[in-house]
Amino acid sequence: MRSILAGFVTSAVVFLGLVTVRPVRVDAARAPGEDARAFMKAYCISCHTEQMKSRGVVPVALDMLDASVVADNAETWELVVRKMRAGLMPPAGMKRPDKAAHDQFLSWIEGELDRAARERPNPGRTEAFHRLNRTEYRNAVRDMLDLDIDVTGWLPPDDASYGFDNIAGVLKISPTLLERYLSAAQKVSRTALGIAPPSPTVDYFRVADDRAQEQELPGQLFGTRGGASIRYNFPMDATYSVRVQLSRDLNEQVPIYVEPQDLEVSIDGERVKVFTLPGAAAPAGPPASEPAAASDSDAPQPAGRGQGRGAGARAGGAGRGGGRQGQEARNRADRDWEVRVPVKAGPHVVQVAFAKESNAVAETARLPFLRPYPAGVNIAEARTGAYLRSVEIAGPFDPTGPGNSPSRQRILICTPANRSSEDACANRILTALARRAYRRPVTAADVRPLLAFYREGRAEGSFDQGIDRALNRLLISPEFLLRVEADPPRTPSGTVYRISDVTLASRLSFFLWNSIPDDELLTLAEQKRLNDPAVLDRQVRRMIADPRFDSFVESFAGQWLFLRNLPASVPVQQNFPDFDDTLRQAFRTETELFFKSVIREDRSALDLLRADYTFLNERLATHYGIGDVKGTRFRRVPLPPGSRRSGLLGQGSILTVTSYPDRTSPVVRGKWIMENLLGTPPPSPPPGVPPLKPPSFATKVLSVRERMIDHRRNPPCASCHAMMDPLGLALENFDAVGKWRALDESGGPIDASGAMPDGTKFDGPDGLRQALLGSDRFVMTLTEKLMTYALGRGVAYYDEPAVRDIVRNASRDDYRVVTLIRGVVQSVPFQMRRTK
Amino acid sequence: MRIVTKRALPRRTFLRGAGVALGLPLLDAMVPALSALADTPAAVAKRLSFIYMPNGVAKNSSGIDYWTPPTEGRNFQMSQILAPLEPFRDRLLVVSGLDQNQAEAGNDGASGDHTRGTSSWLTGVYPKRTEGADVRNGISADQIAAPVLGKDTALPSLELAIDLNFLAGQCENSYSCAYLNTLAWTSPTTPLPTENNPRVVFERLFGDGGTAERRAAHARRNRSMLDSVLDDFNRLQRQLGPGDRAVVDEWVDSVREVERRISGVEKRNNDELPTLERPTGVPERFDEHVKLMYELQWLAFRADLTRVVTFMLGRELNFRTYPEIGVTEGHHGLSHHQDRPEQIAKYAKVGVYQAELLAWFLEKLQSTPEGDGTLLDHSLFLYGAGLSNPNTHAHVDLPLLVIGGRDVGVDGNRHVVIRRQVPMTNLLLTLLDKAGVRADTLGDSTGRMPVSGLADV
């Protein structure tokens, strides 16, 4: 135990006293802490007294704290440090120290806290059981079995704490959830081995109602428009049915169009079928093969149709395929749009899209991305061609065999030549699987229960069925579903110890990949080489470069920055007519590519706020008012100095998820900045807040800023809104979908002046950006978020010395994100644990 | 791309299923096969169901109130929100004036009225302010009922919801999202996950299909797997220190409970399951989604697969819009109506919408015969919210509506106003009484409702 600790202490000492920790003036004549006491007397203790605390005026009392033994009250002191670093204390308007005194005081406190932590490190304690969350389960299945299937329908979402859904303490079990694991395990093993399900399954893919389908969409074949592209895992060599359905209007009717609408179904880029909705110009009378055609010439066009933007492409006038019969025929047109096609087992891309016609382009040139709405009562159809509503993939039918899918290749590492060699082969297969599943070396005792299930399945059917049964059992093993961290045997309570290499490998892979360790990582751990800092560092770099790191971006950035909320953002159509699902997805793609580039290109964390580039396609560039970007492909686009779009605060994703459906909310944006960029969530409203006074019903439309002034007139509200609102107001030039605007909804010019919680004033997004860059808290906050996510527990006061250590170290390396990640991996809380 | 269902109801919400599920007219054919009750009309299954509205109802603290009936007593005058329930007047008992004190801010410095509104609704317990492993609430009324009412059904209870909970940053500071995501707690430390995907609910109710023989084999296999998993836990139990063993127990308890359920099902039912059409996913529109979830509850009741349900019509703090009824502001934002009459009126539309969907469900239950009456006759509902005036996060005078006929001891067509301080847990205890579930206390309960039975209030 001691030698382990010694190693840590040496490495930590190296970082001592550098950069942000200024040398502390030591006055030999004064007792330790005397300067600090004087500082506090001058700036803190007029409010933070026991008496004020007991009256509920302040949450923390500082008057009885002994500044000479900081370590004894580390929890309170860490709070002091946090509030002061964020500029929240002393509050604006009170007597405030000059910068030198402020920094000196903080450096001294931090120095004391850090010294105590070095002398007696406290890594805290991760939970003994850490259940895999849904993302981790999916990725583990993918990496163990080479089977990438969407398990989100099979397992419920996980409860989040501290902003992340991988917090061990709240990843609980219940009978309901266990039933779901049982059923998921069965489906996974069956699919991986290509064993037929009891009945064919149907997967249904719905195209978002608000996705415009006028243009070619990302991931689609050239010369198409709209549609859907689906990566789908076909479980066996068999026939599958693909059925497609056209979108309806608001009255559940299929609209009529001048030109025939060709809908192509392709698998892996090969066309397998074209379905045609006849155009209005088609000859009258049903074609022989159809029960009724989409055209008939008897009845007049229903009233109200044939007007509006889509009229050019749609059939207008009487006698062109309108009428009730024609309508009914159109409604039935896609009833039999089903193609049966043999497909080999494994993942394939199913694409469904319309053939693009030239006239659609001219029609949409003026307002290329207006979200075209479907016709309804008194609403003319605004779509220029048919839209796809859904794709159903069903099967397997008439299976010809399990095929040679990637998952079978991965699992079946041997093929028994005859019955007598089966057991040995099964043993090999299951030993290899168990090692990956349990993330540790396995023994015969581990494999024994699996073999028992193998034999049972083998006795009932085939070798494959035996493996299926054993794999099913493996997938509900506690050591697959749970990361288990057990204290070393017979260790006294409260002992600090270094976790094993094998445990470290799992912490690392779940941190950076949301998944199990791969062979290389596990082998290094088994050889006990992973604790070598150089080896560990190489692994971190390798893992960041690996495609599995994409999951880190999705999960970490998705939750830190709220990108995961984008699907739930539904801006109101009348206010934001050119917002649609393609733009929503482009928002997410931009931020994910951007976030990834900052890490992969070894850039500074500060670039997250100030980068001179971003990633755009034509759709997004047009939204941002940036020219010369063509097509659906995303590419890096340089931004001019001082660009509005520089960094996260200029990105549509963040600006949209922090808005209401119908308008911007400076409160939500301000709160988001305080929580996620400054790490100082504003306190929730105090109990018993009186409702806002109803505004006098002025004839003037008030701007959001004007409406919010009321918030701040009201003292209980003001204390927090005075901090949140000015941060959000600086972004008012971005509307609720992140489009730039000069005027707000009241028609007046936007006043984008704002202020930091410490009162520092600035103007507009660039001012906000500069203010955040100047704050100590941004990198600290990112580091705390990384730490929370990496450990799967909340960051506590005793982790703060480690956080400061990481940031201090990174400050000498331009705050590179990779350096922060490496710092987390090398930190005491990540590498060590305390016994219960 | 989302996986969702088709649009209209009821038929088209179920897959036609390319050769998968052809044949039987929807659902009717299966009921005789599944329902033990059909054979024994005398056996009346009592069901208990709790339906929750997020973000309170359209009212303020100075007289505007779209929920509370304007008159008291028998033959009360319907409020605007309750009006769609007029056809069921005889079964309605509107209870005004009850409080949920445990949802009020305590002295732990935490705000979080939405969180506590949800988590205390059926527990009457002030939740522990934490995001860590020490999450602690109380056992909820539905979960007190589940082991009693559900002892012979395939699922002791169903936990359903409309909103997903994958969103980031939508929980109140210093409370775990666990408190906000469900009403149901089987123990003070075990929240039950909710499900919003109709297809998953369907599969939980009816499984993957297949023959009775195949299902029986499947159940046997699952049981032997769970047995074997218990061995693993015993081994882990020995590896872990004494302080960590409680967490192993939680898992072991869950394994045992699932084993118990499986053997219960094995004993109970060897009927052939008819081929059923399955819902395909989560509909985009609120009404379609809610109807589909109600339809599944109807199905579960009808086939007697469960007798206890919690259903959240939304998650507190949600920002869902309802453009189909002209509500384009997010739900939570709108609920903070700032005392503006036109905002409250607008918010009332959401309440009416919810009540219309409830009426649709009640109608479905009423038109389904069961034993000597209908499904509705043997069911007891509590419909309401954990907040009353949402603008101030009030937890007093909660909107609460008991729905149940004389067969379950509810004397309806009345609006009762309680003028003393009475916790809503007293009502929950009384409801449990009516369902034949004996509980002495629940959270902060101080007794039963003022007079012993609801019918006598």
Interface residues (C-beta under 8 A of the other chain):
Chain A: P59 E127 A128 F129 G153 W154 P156 P157 D159 A160 S161 Y162 G163 D165 I167 A168 G169 V170 K172 I173 S174 P175 T176 L177 L178 E179 L182 S183 P197 P198 S199 P200 T201 V202 D203 Y204 F205 R206 V207 A208 D209 A228 I230 S241 R243 Q245 R248 E252 E338 S390 E392 A394 F397 P449 A452 F453 E456 R469 N472 R473 I476 S477 P478 E479 V484 A486 D487 S493 G558 Q559 W560 F562 L563 R564 N565 P567 A568 V570 V572 Q573 Q574 N575 Y660 P661 D662 S665 W672 E675 N676 P681 P683 S684 P685 P686 P687 G688 V689 P690 P691 L692 K693 P694 P695 R793 G794 T835 K836
Chain B: M1 R2 I3 V4 T5 K6 R7 A8 L15 G17 A18 G19 V20 A21 N60 S61 E104 A105 G109 A110 S111 G112 E131 G132 A133 D134 V135 E159 L164 N165 F166 L167 A168 G169 Q170 C171 E172 N173 S176 C177 A178 N181 T186 T189 T190 P191 L192 P193 T194 E195 N197 R199 V200 E203 R204 D208 G209 G210 R214 R221 N222 S224 M225 L226 S228 V229 D231 D232 F233 L236 Q239 L240 G241 G243 D244 V247 V248 E250 W251 S254 V255 E257 V258 R261 R278 T280 G281 E284 F319 T321 P323 T328 E329 G330 G333 Q338 D339 R340 N391 T392
